[in-house]
Amino acid sequence: MMVRTFVHLVLHFAVPGIVARLGFADHWKRAWLIMVSTMVIDLDHLLANPVYDPQRCGIGFHPLHSYPAIVVYLAMAMVPKIRILAIGLIIHMLLDGADCIWLYIVQAR
């Protein structure tokens, strides 16, 4: 479980860095900082009891990780002025979704 948590956290910094470097080469540091700042949406975990449950999938559970919210993030990607922010949110949701898959695979064993 510790490995999954560690990998998950590292990916929340590394994947936006890779995307920023490849997609926004002229201002990749700024793009990376914006994308990493989207981790603030994890504040919705404070509404859960318990706040952190390593056996819980956040997608579809937390308000800012809900399917309607994800649709909003996808729509935001169409707006040039907030595209980097939207990409960061989408990456965040994809990584959290991958974490859910990892969780379910481990639980299935």
C-alpha positions as CSV (number, residue, x, y, z in Angstrom):
1,M,0.0,0.0,0.0
2,M,2.9,2.4,0.8
3,V,4.3,1.7,-2.7
4,R,1.0,2.6,-4.3
5,T,0.7,5.9,-2.3
6,F,4.4,6.8,-3.0
7,V,4.1,6.1,-6.8
8,H,0.8,8.0,-6.9
9,L,2.3,11.1,-5.3
10,V,5.4,11.1,-7.4
11,L,3.3,10.8,-10.6
12,H,1.3,13.9,-9.5
13,F,4.5,15.9,-9.9
14,A,6.3,13.9,-12.7
15,V,3.5,13.6,-15.3
16,P,2.6,17.3,-15.3
17,G,6.3,18.0,-15.7
18,I,6.6,15.7,-18.7
19,V,3.4,17.2,-20.3
20,A,4.6,20.8,-19.5
21,R,8.0,20.1,-21.1
22,L,6.6,18.5,-24.2
23,G,3.5,20.6,-24.7
24,F,4.6,24.0,-23.4
25,A,8.3,24.1,-24.1
26,D,8.5,27.9,-24.2
27,H,7.1,28.3,-20.7
28,W,7.3,24.8,-19.3
29,K,8.1,25.8,-15.7
30,R,5.1,28.1,-15.5
31,A,2.9,25.4,-17.0
32,W,4.3,22.8,-14.6
33,L,3.6,25.0,-11.6
34,I,0.0,25.6,-12.8
35,M,-0.6,21.9,-13.4
36,V,0.9,20.9,-10.0
37,S,-1.2,23.6,-8.3
38,T,-4.3,21.6,-9.3
39,M,-3.6,19.3,-6.4
40,V,-5.5,21.9,-4.4
41,I,-8.7,20.2,-5.5
42,D,-7.8,17.4,-3.1
43,L,-9.1,19.8,-0.4
44,D,-12.5,18.1,-1.1
45,H,-11.0,15.1,0.8
46,L,-11.6,17.2,4.0
47,L,-15.3,16.6,3.5
48,A,-14.9,12.9,3.8
49,N,-14.9,10.8,6.9
50,P,-12.2,9.5,7.3
51,V,-10.3,12.3,5.4
52,Y,-7.9,9.7,4.0
53,D,-8.8,6.1,3.3
54,P,-6.1,4.2,1.3
55,Q,-8.8,1.7,0.3
56,R,-11.2,4.3,-1.2
57,C,-11.4,5.4,-4.8
58,G,-11.7,9.2,-4.9
59,I,-13.2,9.2,-8.4
60,G,-16.9,9.5,-8.1
61,F,-16.7,9.9,-4.3
62,H,-15.3,13.4,-3.6
63,P,-17.2,16.4,-5.1
64,L,-14.3,17.8,-7.1
65,H,-13.5,14.2,-8.3
66,S,-17.1,13.6,-9.5
67,Y,-18.0,12.7,-13.1
68,P,-19.8,16.0,-13.6
69,A,-16.7,17.9,-12.4
70,I,-14.6,15.9,-14.8
71,V,-16.9,16.9,-17.7
72,V,-16.4,20.6,-16.6
73,Y,-12.6,20.1,-16.6
74,L,-12.8,18.6,-20.1
75,A,-14.8,21.6,-21.2
76,M,-12.4,24.0,-19.6
77,A,-9.7,22.5,-21.9
78,M,-11.4,24.2,-24.8
79,V,-10.8,27.6,-23.4
80,P,-7.3,28.8,-24.3
81,K,-6.8,31.1,-21.3
82,I,-7.4,28.3,-18.8
83,R,-6.2,25.3,-20.9
84,I,-3.1,24.6,-18.8
85,L,-5.2,24.6,-15.6
86,A,-7.7,22.3,-17.2
87,I,-5.0,19.9,-18.4
88,G,-3.6,19.8,-14.9
89,L,-7.0,18.9,-13.6
90,I,-7.5,16.2,-16.2
91,I,-4.1,14.7,-15.5
92,H,-5.0,14.7,-11.8
93,M,-8.2,12.8,-12.6
94,L,-6.4,10.4,-14.8
95,L,-3.8,9.7,-12.2
96,D,-6.5,9.3,-9.5
97,G,-8.4,6.9,-11.9
98,A,-5.2,4.9,-12.4
99,D,-4.8,4.7,-8.7
100,C,-8.4,3.3,-8.4
101,I,-7.6,0.7,-11.0
102,W,-4.4,-0.3,-9.1
103,L,-6.5,-0.4,-5.9
104,Y,-9.1,-2.7,-7.5
105,I,-6.5,-5.0,-9.0
106,V,-4.8,-5.5,-5.7
107,Q,-8.2,-6.0,-3.9
108,A,-9.2,-8.6,-6.5
109,R,-6.2,-10.8,-5.6
